[in-house]
Amino acid sequence: MEVKYHKLAGVEFIQSPNGGGPITPRFLTMHYTAGYDAQSAIDTFKNRTSEVSAHLVIDTDGTITQMMPFNKKTWHAGPSVFQGVKSLNSHAIGFEFVNIGFLRKSAKGLVDAYGRPVKEDLFEDYVIAPNARVGSGDFWWPVYPKVQIEAGLAAAKAIIDAYKIEGICSHEEIDTRGWKTDPGPAFPMKSFTNLLGAHRKDPDQASQNVPFNVDVSSLNVRGGAGTNWPVIAGVKRGDRVYVVGTEGGWSRILFDGGEGWVSTQYLERA
């Protein structure tokens, strides 16, 4: 698989009307469609009134449909930040994998996020895991078929070969609203991030000693990655810091006064 003129060669292309401004791709963002088939996602992205879109829709049988050239913006990320970069629509290629997302276990069996009953044998297997964004207890996450993941990996590799991709992220980790969960714990994210190899550029590796600016009036510096860690210092808007590691939505920084952890969403590349 290869990219020619900002499109995957040999893949069906259906133009979405949603988006279209020029971008220079720096990231790949992984999503699930929250639906049962590719056509419903394609129809949604073709509908101007939906105001959503993505570059690729990848069906459970591995069929790929492209809906926007890779050098054009789609509306897939919403309010977002990743590695200090905000508004990922302007920087990321969106992958939509057909997958219903989380299911709940009720007294009558499994139900989807819309309250519709789901036969347990509809999907090959499940990952059972909690997610505080959607409630307490465990949820059932349908496993992505092997052929679907292989198609996604092939597309990602072709894009990495064609563009200077710096990172691969989930919609959940970049979402600043706190309610997105895709692509979920059943998605093999590590298989995708491993593709970056020598091209990898994240705060743990290639971005070490690259400066970031604080983009909020005041920001707590904590002793670890999370609000459960004590505040050990503070930085303010315009301060220059250096990211040397990440964990979830937190960045380990070097700053004038020491080292600590801050929420990544309040950093911006200098």
C-alpha positions, -999 to +999 in steps of 0.1 A: +000+000+000+013+035-008+002+071-009+000+089-042-011+125-045-023+124-009-045+094-014-041+056-007-035+040-041-062+014-050-086+025-023-121+038-030-123+075-026-156+092-016-153+129-010-168+143+022-181+179+021-170+184+058-136+200+062-111+206+034-087+233+046-050+226+040-030+207+067+005+193+071-001+159+087+019+154+119-002+128+138-025+099+133-056+098+155-075+065+161-113+063+165-141+039+165-173+047+146-197+037+174-217+019+147-221-016+133-212-011+096-190+011+074-219+024+053-235+042+082-202+060+089-197+068+053-232+082+049-227+103+080-194+117+067-211+124+033-239+144+050-230+181+052-253+187+081-235+161+103-205+184+105-182+154+111-157+135+089-125+115+089-099+106+063-103+068+064-131+044+073-119+009+079-145-019+079-144-051+099-135-070+067-105-048+061-121-027+033-108+009+034-127+039+022-109+073+020-130+104+023-106+133+022-070+137+008-044+135+036-033+171+031-068+184+038-085+188+072-114+166+084-136+172+115-128+141+136-109+153+167-130+181+183-115+201+211-081+184+216-045+186+225-016+162+220+021+167+228+014+204+233-003+208+200-039+220+201-068+215+177-058+181+162-082+185+132-055+209+118-027+185+123-039+149+123-052+122+099-083+106+113-088+068+112-123+055+119-125+018+126-159+002+124-167-009+160-197-002+182-176+007+213-185-001+248-214-024+258-231-027+292-241-059+309-277-058+320-300-083+336-313-090+301-278-093+285-256-068+266-268-034+255-250-008+235-245+028+243-279+036+228-297+011+250-302-014+222-298-052+230-268-069+215-264-107+211-233-118+229-222-139+199-224-110+175-187-103+181-159-128+181-145-118+215-145-090+241-122-071+264-139-066+297-125-034+313-137-003+332-137+033+320-146+060+344-156+083+315-188+062+309-196+051+344-187+027+372-181-010+368-169-031+339-178-026+302-176-051+273-155-039+244-157-059+211-123-070+198-113-056+164-110-084+138-075-093+127-081-084+091-094-050+101-063-042+122-040-055+094-056-031+070-053-002+094-016-010+100-009-011+063-026+023+058-007+038+088+026+025+075+020+040+040+011+073+056+042+073+079+064+066+048+048+095+030+047+122+057+067+133+088+044+117+113+054+126+149+029+106+169-001+083+170-028+089+195-063+078+206-093+101+205-097+095+242-063+107+252-065+140+231-101+148+240-102+178+264-139+175+271-135+143+291-161+120+275-146+104+244-135+067+249-124+056+214-109+035+202-111+017+236-090-009+254-097-036+227-077-016+202-040-027+198-026+008+200+010-004+206+010-022+173+004+012+156+028+033+177+055+007+170+053+016+133+069+049+140+103+033+147+130+056+136+105+082+126+092+084+162+090+119+176+074+121+210+084+138+243+101+106+255+125+105+226+129+129+197+113+158+214+136+158+244+150+193+250+125+208+225+110+239+243+074+243+252+056+273+265+031+273+293-003+284+279-023+291+310-021+319+336-008+295+363+000+258+363+007+235+391+038+213+389+032+180+407+054+153+420+039+127+397+015+121+368-019+129+383-038+152+406-033+128+435+003+138+436+013+169+457+020+203+442+057+209+444+060+241+424+042+263+398+049+278+364+030+306+346+020+317+311+050+322+289+074+302+310+097+280+289+098+243+299+112+211+283+092+179+281+112+148+288+085+122+293+048+116+292+022+094+309-014+096+299-023+133+297+006+143+318+041+156+308+073+154+329+091+187+325+123+204+332+118+240+343+137+268+360+136+255+395+136+217+390+116+189+375+080+177+378+047+168+361+021+191+345-011+185+325-001+183+289-031+203+276-017+235+290+016+233+271+022+246+236+052+240+214+075+271+214 
